[in-house]
Amino acid sequence: QVQLVESGGGLVQAGGSLRLSCAASGRTFSSYNMGWFRQAPGKERRFVAAISWSSGRTYTADSVKGRFTISRDNAKNTVYLQMNSLKPEDMAVYYCAASASGNYYYPRSYGDWGQGTQVTVSS
């Protein structure tokens, strides 16, 4: 099991930037694929981005492609989500998750989740 703690959320104006961090503890962090999901009120949790533990390859949802970047620092047991050019529709609770499987896009593939961090974008 991996324990995950997100940070870095907050209030930002449209067009601004935030960097979310997810600190992991527990089992070997570097052996897990890591993902970011988001959930807006009344909506299902949706994939945002993921990064492979083995290749470092990244996967990004079309809705955030070119604006959001996922990265990881295995030495610090941390995964990041750099969010630029934020839009009001990006407003949601953002969750970090860890997966031992190779299916990056679906919440059910992830066994460990953080508590979430709120991102609010004002127009």
C-alpha positions as CSV (number, residue, x, y, z in Angstrom):
1,Q,0.0,0.0,0.0
2,V,1.1,3.5,-0.8
3,Q,0.1,6.6,1.2
4,L,-0.4,9.7,-0.8
5,V,-0.8,13.3,0.2
6,E,-1.6,16.0,-2.3
7,S,-0.8,19.7,-1.9
8,G,-0.6,22.8,-4.0
9,G,-4.2,23.5,-4.7
10,G,-5.8,26.9,-4.2
11,L,-7.5,29.8,-5.9
12,V,-6.2,31.1,-9.1
13,Q,-7.5,33.4,-11.9
14,A,-8.2,32.1,-15.3
15,G,-5.0,32.0,-17.3
16,G,-2.9,31.4,-14.2
17,S,-0.8,28.4,-13.1
18,L,-0.6,26.0,-10.2
19,R,1.7,23.1,-9.4
20,L,0.2,20.2,-7.5
21,S,2.5,17.9,-5.6
22,C,1.8,14.3,-4.4
23,A,4.1,12.9,-1.7
24,A,4.1,9.2,-1.4
25,S,5.2,6.9,1.5
26,G,4.9,3.2,2.1
27,R,5.9,0.7,-0.5
28,T,8.4,1.4,-3.2
29,F,7.1,4.5,-4.9
30,S,9.2,4.0,-8.0
31,S,7.4,0.7,-8.8
32,Y,4.0,2.4,-9.3
33,N,2.5,4.1,-12.2
34,M,1.1,7.4,-10.9
35,G,-1.9,9.3,-12.1
36,W,-3.9,12.5,-11.5
37,F,-7.6,12.6,-11.6
38,R,-10.1,15.3,-11.0
39,Q,-13.7,15.4,-9.9
40,A,-16.0,18.4,-10.2
41,P,-19.2,18.6,-8.1
42,G,-21.9,16.3,-9.4
43,K,-19.6,14.7,-11.9
44,E,-17.6,11.5,-12.1
45,R,-13.9,11.3,-11.4
46,R,-12.0,11.8,-14.6
47,F,-8.5,11.0,-15.8
48,V,-6.1,14.0,-16.2
49,A,-2.6,12.6,-16.6
50,A,-0.4,9.6,-15.7
51,I,3.2,8.6,-15.8
52,S,4.8,5.2,-16.1
53,W,7.1,4.0,-13.4
54,S,9.3,2.1,-15.8
55,S,9.6,4.2,-18.9
56,G,8.6,7.7,-17.6
57,R,6.2,7.9,-20.5
58,T,3.4,10.3,-19.9
59,Y,-0.3,10.2,-20.8
60,T,-2.5,13.3,-20.8
61,A,-6.2,13.8,-21.3
62,D,-7.1,15.7,-24.4
63,S,-8.9,18.4,-22.4
64,V,-5.6,19.4,-20.7
65,K,-3.0,18.5,-23.4
66,G,-0.6,21.3,-24.0
67,R,-1.5,23.0,-20.7
68,F,-0.8,20.3,-18.0
69,T,2.4,18.4,-17.5
70,I,2.9,15.4,-15.2
71,S,6.3,14.5,-13.8
72,R,7.9,12.5,-11.0
73,D,10.9,12.6,-8.8
74,N,11.5,9.0,-7.6
75,A,14.3,10.2,-5.3
76,K,11.8,12.5,-3.5
77,N,8.9,10.0,-3.8
78,T,6.8,12.8,-5.3
79,V,4.7,13.3,-8.5
80,Y,3.8,16.7,-9.8
81,L,1.1,18.2,-12.0
82,Q,2.1,21.5,-13.5
83,M,-1.1,23.3,-14.6
84,N,-0.8,26.3,-16.9
85,S,-3.4,28.4,-18.7
86,L,-6.0,27.3,-16.2
87,K,-9.6,27.6,-17.2
88,P,-12.8,27.8,-15.1
89,E,-13.7,24.3,-16.4
90,D,-10.5,23.0,-14.7
91,M,-12.0,23.7,-11.3
92,A,-12.3,20.5,-9.4
93,V,-10.8,18.4,-6.6
94,Y,-7.6,16.8,-7.9
95,Y,-6.6,13.4,-6.7
96,C,-3.3,11.6,-6.9
97,A,-3.4,7.8,-7.3
98,A,-1.0,4.9,-7.5
99,S,-1.4,1.9,-9.8
100,A,0.5,-1.4,-10.1
101,S,-1.2,-2.1,-13.4
102,G,-0.6,-0.7,-16.9
103,N,-4.1,0.7,-17.5
104,Y,-3.6,4.4,-16.9
105,Y,-7.0,5.9,-17.8
106,Y,-9.5,4.3,-15.4
107,P,-9.9,5.0,-11.7
108,R,-10.6,1.3,-11.0
109,S,-7.0,0.6,-12.1
110,Y,-5.6,2.6,-9.1
111,G,-5.5,1.0,-5.7
112,D,-4.3,3.9,-3.6
113,W,-5.6,7.4,-3.5
114,G,-4.8,10.7,-1.8
115,Q,-7.4,12.8,0.0
116,G,-7.6,15.4,-2.8
117,T,-6.8,19.0,-3.2
118,Q,-9.2,21.7,-4.3
119,V,-8.4,23.8,-7.4
120,T,-10.6,26.8,-7.9
121,V,-10.3,29.0,-11.0
122,S,-12.0,32.3,-11.1
123,S,-13.1,33.9,-14.4
